[in-house]
Amino acid sequence: MTISGTELLLIGIVAVALFGYKKLPVVGRNLGRAVKNFKRSLREQDKSEKTNPPPKASDPGHTKD
């Protein structure tokens, strides 16, 4: 799935209409930080799962009464 030039132009027009010219750099910066933090948290979660795997159940079909 690719985004064509027309679609990018339409997204840009909608963004300017919603946020205005002055707010766009701030919105972009905040969005970039959010994506960066999200990716970092995923990497940290992967590292913690590799070093501390979840305990295995001895009998997953049996529950305590």
mmCIF file of the C-alpha atoms, coordinates in Angstrom:
data_MODEL
# 
_entry.id   MODEL 
# 
loop_
_atom_site.group_PDB 
_atom_site.id 
_atom_site.type_symbol 
_atom_site.label_atom_id 
_atom_site.label_alt_id 
_atom_site.label_comp_id 
_atom_site.label_asym_id 
_atom_site.label_entity_id 
_atom_site.label_seq_id 
_atom_site.pdbx_PDB_ins_code 
_atom_site.Cartn_x 
_atom_site.Cartn_y 
_atom_site.Cartn_z 
_atom_site.occupancy 
_atom_site.B_iso_or_equiv 
_atom_site.pdbx_formal_charge 
_atom_site.auth_seq_id 
_atom_site.auth_comp_id 
_atom_site.auth_asym_id 
_atom_site.auth_atom_id 
_atom_site.pdbx_PDB_model_num 
ATOM 1  C CA . MET A 1 1  ? 0.000   0.000   0.000  1.00 0.00 ? 1  MET A CA 1 
ATOM 2  C CA . THR A 1 2  ? 1.526   3.287   -1.078 1.00 0.00 ? 2  THR A CA 1 
ATOM 3  C CA . ILE A 1 3  ? 0.403   6.862   -0.679 1.00 0.00 ? 3  ILE A CA 1 
ATOM 4  C CA . SER A 1 4  ? 0.285   8.901   -3.863 1.00 0.00 ? 4  SER A CA 1 
ATOM 5  C CA . GLY A 1 5  ? 1.114   12.586  -4.196 1.00 0.00 ? 5  GLY A CA 1 
ATOM 6  C CA . THR A 1 6  ? -2.558  13.525  -4.409 1.00 0.00 ? 6  THR A CA 1 
ATOM 7  C CA . GLU A 1 7  ? -3.291  11.756  -1.128 1.00 0.00 ? 7  GLU A CA 1 
ATOM 8  C CA . LEU A 1 8  ? -0.370  13.496  0.593  1.00 0.00 ? 8  LEU A CA 1 
ATOM 9  C CA . LEU A 1 9  ? -1.611  16.856  -0.665 1.00 0.00 ? 9  LEU A CA 1 
ATOM 10 C CA . LEU A 1 10 ? -5.108  16.151  0.650  1.00 0.00 ? 10 LEU A CA 1 
ATOM 11 C CA . ILE A 1 11 ? -3.713  15.101  4.050  1.00 0.00 ? 11 ILE A CA 1 
ATOM 12 C CA . GLY A 1 12 ? -1.658  18.307  4.157  1.00 0.00 ? 12 GLY A CA 1 
ATOM 13 C CA . ILE A 1 13 ? -4.658  20.488  3.359  1.00 0.00 ? 13 ILE A CA 1 
ATOM 14 C CA . VAL A 1 14 ? -6.731  18.815  6.056  1.00 0.00 ? 14 VAL A CA 1 
ATOM 15 C CA . ALA A 1 15 ? -3.903  19.200  8.584  1.00 0.00 ? 15 ALA A CA 1 
ATOM 16 C CA . VAL A 1 16 ? -3.554  22.912  7.815  1.00 0.00 ? 16 VAL A CA 1 
ATOM 17 C CA . ALA A 1 17 ? -7.316  23.359  8.054  1.00 0.00 ? 17 ALA A CA 1 
ATOM 18 C CA . LEU A 1 18 ? -7.446  21.624  11.434 1.00 0.00 ? 18 LEU A CA 1 
ATOM 19 C CA . PHE A 1 19 ? -4.338  23.016  13.132 1.00 0.00 ? 19 PHE A CA 1 
ATOM 20 C CA . GLY A 1 20 ? -3.251  26.076  11.166 1.00 0.00 ? 20 GLY A CA 1 
ATOM 21 C CA . TYR A 1 21 ? 0.236   26.963  9.931  1.00 0.00 ? 21 TYR A CA 1 
ATOM 22 C CA . LYS A 1 22 ? 1.631   27.953  13.312 1.00 0.00 ? 22 LYS A CA 1 
ATOM 23 C CA . LYS A 1 23 ? 0.634   24.757  15.113 1.00 0.00 ? 23 LYS A CA 1 
ATOM 24 C CA . LEU A 1 24 ? 1.802   22.260  12.480 1.00 0.00 ? 24 LEU A CA 1 
ATOM 25 C CA . PRO A 1 25 ? 5.470   22.159  13.582 1.00 0.00 ? 25 PRO A CA 1 
ATOM 26 C CA . VAL A 1 26 ? 4.405   21.630  17.189 1.00 0.00 ? 26 VAL A CA 1 
ATOM 27 C CA . VAL A 1 27 ? 1.966   18.882  16.229 1.00 0.00 ? 27 VAL A CA 1 
ATOM 28 C CA . GLY A 1 28 ? 4.598   17.184  14.076 1.00 0.00 ? 28 GLY A CA 1 
ATOM 29 C CA . ARG A 1 29 ? 7.217   17.372  16.805 1.00 0.00 ? 29 ARG A CA 1 
ATOM 30 C CA . ASN A 1 30 ? 4.842   15.929  19.399 1.00 0.00 ? 30 ASN A CA 1 
ATOM 31 C CA . LEU A 1 31 ? 3.760   13.162  17.047 1.00 0.00 ? 31 LEU A CA 1 
ATOM 32 C CA . GLY A 1 32 ? 7.403   12.282  16.350 1.00 0.00 ? 32 GLY A CA 1 
ATOM 33 C CA . ARG A 1 33 ? 8.171   12.138  20.082 1.00 0.00 ? 33 ARG A CA 1 
ATOM 34 C CA . ALA A 1 34 ? 5.143   9.927   20.684 1.00 0.00 ? 34 ALA A CA 1 
ATOM 35 C CA . VAL A 1 35 ? 6.210   7.464   17.984 1.00 0.00 ? 35 VAL A CA 1 
ATOM 36 C CA . LYS A 1 36 ? 9.786   7.472   19.303 1.00 0.00 ? 36 LYS A CA 1 
ATOM 37 C CA . ASN A 1 37 ? 8.628   6.759   22.866 1.00 0.00 ? 37 ASN A CA 1 
ATOM 38 C CA . PHE A 1 38 ? 6.278   4.032   21.657 1.00 0.00 ? 38 PHE A CA 1 
ATOM 39 C CA . LYS A 1 39 ? 9.062   2.275   19.744 1.00 0.00 ? 39 LYS A CA 1 
ATOM 40 C CA . ARG A 1 40 ? 11.424  2.593   22.717 1.00 0.00 ? 40 ARG A CA 1 
ATOM 41 C CA . SER A 1 41 ? 8.857   1.043   25.063 1.00 0.00 ? 41 SER A CA 1 
ATOM 42 C CA . LEU A 1 42 ? 8.358   -1.864  22.645 1.00 0.00 ? 42 LEU A CA 1 
ATOM 43 C CA . ARG A 1 43 ? 12.118  -2.483  22.534 1.00 0.00 ? 43 ARG A CA 1 
ATOM 44 C CA . GLU A 1 44 ? 12.348  -2.358  26.333 1.00 0.00 ? 44 GLU A CA 1 
ATOM 45 C CA . GLN A 1 45 ? 9.435   -4.774  26.633 1.00 0.00 ? 45 GLN A CA 1 
ATOM 46 C CA . ASP A 1 46 ? 11.119  -7.190  24.202 1.00 0.00 ? 46 ASP A CA 1 
ATOM 47 C CA . LYS A 1 47 ? 14.364  -7.004  26.192 1.00 0.00 ? 47 LYS A CA 1 
ATOM 48 C CA . SER A 1 48 ? 12.611  -7.670  29.489 1.00 0.00 ? 48 SER A CA 1 
ATOM 49 C CA . GLU A 1 49 ? 10.727  -10.640 28.028 1.00 0.00 ? 49 GLU A CA 1 
ATOM 50 C CA . LYS A 1 50 ? 13.971  -12.131 26.713 1.00 0.00 ? 50 LYS A CA 1 
ATOM 51 C CA . THR A 1 51 ? 15.752  -11.780 30.057 1.00 0.00 ? 51 THR A CA 1 
ATOM 52 C CA . ASN A 1 52 ? 12.730  -12.699 32.226 1.00 0.00 ? 52 ASN A CA 1 
ATOM 53 C CA . PRO A 1 53 ? 10.455  -15.113 30.349 1.00 0.00 ? 53 PRO A CA 1 
ATOM 54 C CA . PRO A 1 54 ? 6.989   -15.620 31.842 1.00 0.00 ? 54 PRO A CA 1 
ATOM 55 C CA . PRO A 1 55 ? 6.645   -18.679 34.104 1.00 0.00 ? 55 PRO A CA 1 
ATOM 56 C CA . LYS A 1 56 ? 5.313   -21.795 32.466 1.00 0.00 ? 56 LYS A CA 1 
ATOM 57 C CA . ALA A 1 57 ? 2.182   -23.369 33.857 1.00 0.00 ? 57 ALA A CA 1 
ATOM 58 C CA . SER A 1 58 ? 2.613   -26.976 34.942 1.00 0.00 ? 58 SER A CA 1 
ATOM 59 C CA . ASP A 1 59 ? -0.891  -27.941 33.792 1.00 0.00 ? 59 ASP A CA 1 
ATOM 60 C CA . PRO A 1 60 ? -2.581  -25.175 31.759 1.00 0.00 ? 60 PRO A CA 1 
ATOM 61 C CA . GLY A 1 61 ? -5.879  -27.087 31.494 1.00 0.00 ? 61 GLY A CA 1 
ATOM 62 C CA . HIS A 1 62 ? -6.319  -27.434 35.252 1.00 0.00 ? 62 HIS A CA 1 
ATOM 63 C CA . THR A 1 63 ? -7.503  -24.579 37.415 1.00 0.00 ? 63 THR A CA 1 
ATOM 64 C CA . LYS A 1 64 ? -7.458  -24.349 41.190 1.00 0.00 ? 64 LYS A CA 1 
ATOM 65 C CA . ASP A 1 65 ? -10.829 -24.670 42.899 1.00 0.00 ? 65 ASP A CA 1 
# 
